[in-house]
Amino acid sequence: MDASEGEYEEDENPLVAARREFEEETGFQATGEFRDLGSIRQKSGKVVTAWAFEGDCDPEKLTSNTCEIEWPPRSGKHIEIPEVDRGRWFNVDKAREYIREEQEKLLDNLCAAL
């Protein structure tokens, strides 16, 4: 698997990979106690495994790594963009408005764990 795409190598611990990705995409370190929220399969077939942790990250201080995309689509031209363009804090109900429908189970798992 390609770690640069948020996936991890077969011999890599998934939580270690998630912590690395969080830091690369936000500039913040994920530390403390981690709650396993399980895994879901998105409509695309991609499996997402998630953890929750308690922390205090100021969205105004978010810094992200970049990725290359084809833009406009099917043009053959590529541009470099931040993987994350901004961060915001949401309560659970508001978060449901912004995430993929199939990811709502992860929020349900978080609520059950708390």
C-alpha positions in Angstrom: 0.0 0.0 0.0 1.1 3.6 -0.6 1.6 5.5 2.7 1.5 8.8 0.8 -2.2 8.2 0.1 -3.2 7.8 3.7 -2.7 4.1 3.5 -0.1 2.1 5.3 2.4 -0.6 4.6 1.3 -4.2 5.4 3.9 -4.5 8.2 3.0 -1.0 9.7 0.8 -0.6 12.7 -2.4 1.2 11.6 -2.5 3.5 14.6 1.1 4.6 13.9 0.2 5.3 10.3 -2.9 7.3 11.5 -0.8 9.4 13.9 1.7 10.1 11.1 -1.1 11.1 8.6 -2.7 13.4 11.2 0.5 15.2 11.8 1.3 15.5 8.0 -2.2 16.8 7.2 -2.6 19.2 10.2 0.8 20.0 11.6 -0.4 18.8 15.1 0.9 15.8 17.0 -1.7 13.2 18.0 -0.8 12.1 21.6 -2.5 10.7 24.6 -5.0 7.8 25.0 -6.5 6.6 21.7 -10.0 5.1 21.4 -10.4 2.7 18.6 -13.6 3.7 16.6 -13.4 0.7 14.3 -13.4 0.6 10.5 -15.9 1.3 7.7 -15.9 0.7 4.0 -16.7 3.7 1.8 -18.7 3.4 -1.4 -15.4 3.7 -3.3 -14.3 0.5 -1.5 -11.7 2.3 0.5 -11.5 1.1 4.1 -11.2 3.8 6.8 -10.0 2.9 10.3 -10.3 5.7 12.9 -9.3 6.5 16.4 -10.3 9.4 18.7 -8.1 11.2 21.2 -8.5 14.2 23.4 -6.5 17.3 22.4 -6.6 21.0 21.8 -5.7 22.0 18.2 -6.2 25.6 17.1 -7.7 25.4 13.6 -6.1 28.7 12.8 -2.7 27.1 13.2 -3.3 24.1 10.9 -0.6 23.5 8.3 -0.9 20.8 5.8 1.3 18.9 3.4 0.5 19.0 -0.3 -0.7 16.6 -3.0 -0.8 16.8 -6.7 -4.1 16.6 -8.6 -5.2 16.7 -12.2 -6.9 20.0 -12.8 -9.2 20.6 -14.6 -10.2 16.9 -14.5 -9.1 14.9 -17.5 -7.0 17.8 -18.8 -3.6 16.2 -18.3 -2.6 19.3 -16.3 -1.5 18.9 -12.7 -1.4 21.3 -9.8 -0.2 21.0 -6.2 -2.7 21.8 -3.5 -2.8 21.4 0.3 -4.3 18.0 1.4 -6.3 20.0 4.0 -7.4 23.5 3.2 -8.9 24.4 6.6 -10.0 23.0 10.0 -13.0 23.6 12.1 -14.5 22.2 15.3 -18.0 20.7 15.2 -20.3 19.1 17.7 -21.4 15.6 16.7 -24.7 16.7 15.1 -23.0 19.3 13.0 -20.2 16.9 12.0 -22.8 14.5 10.5 -23.6 17.3 8.0 -20.0 17.4 6.8 -18.8 13.8 6.7 -19.6 11.0 4.2 -22.8 9.1 5.1 -20.9 5.8 5.5 -18.5 7.5 8.0 -21.4 8.3 10.4 -20.9 4.9 12.0 -17.5 6.2 13.3 -19.3 9.1 15.1 -21.8 6.6 16.5 -18.9 4.5 17.8 -17.4 7.7 19.4 -20.6 8.6 21.1 -21.0 5.0 22.4 -17.4 5.0 23.7 -17.9 8.3 25.6 
